[in-house]
Amino acid sequence: MAKKLALIASKGTLDWAYPPFILASTAAALDYEVQIFFTFYGLTLLKKDISDLKVSPLGNPGMPMPVPMPNLVQMIPGMESMATMMMKQKIASKGIASVEDLRSACLESGVKLIACQMTVDLFDFNPEDFVEGIEFGGAATFFEFAGQSDVNLFI
């Protein structure tokens, strides 16, 4: 019987997009049955176009910056764009797969990507804005799988 991994993805920034997709694709490669429940801001990771994902240095003291920057400097307009550009360059230079590629790998390997229906309704999202191959469900959908899972993670 396959082990099971249940993930909740609740963040929709570039830096928070990687953990659920990396963990899910790795677990699927190790023959885990995997589901990711995307809720609130994490739901944006299921949109067809995620090229505008950003990373913010503000309030993220663990983010390695080339030069130490106090919070006040991080609030200056344009800093988020600069941090995003730097992160994307770093990701590309290290040969790390894009978020889109990792999401595709998850879908191809049978990971269930579940969009929180309540969040879709709350934010007036159009289901046609999301990639093909996902499912829609509520918290009960998550708990049905998570209750039988070996590993449950909230990201």
Protein Blocks (a to p, Z undefined) as FASTA:
>chain_A
ZZddddddfbfcfklmmmmmmmmmmmmmnopacddddehjlmmmmpmblmlgccdfehpa
klccfbdcdfklmmpghklmmmmmmmmmmmmmnopacfklmmmmmmmnopacdddfklmm
mnopafklpcehiacddfklmmmmmmmpfbdcdZZ
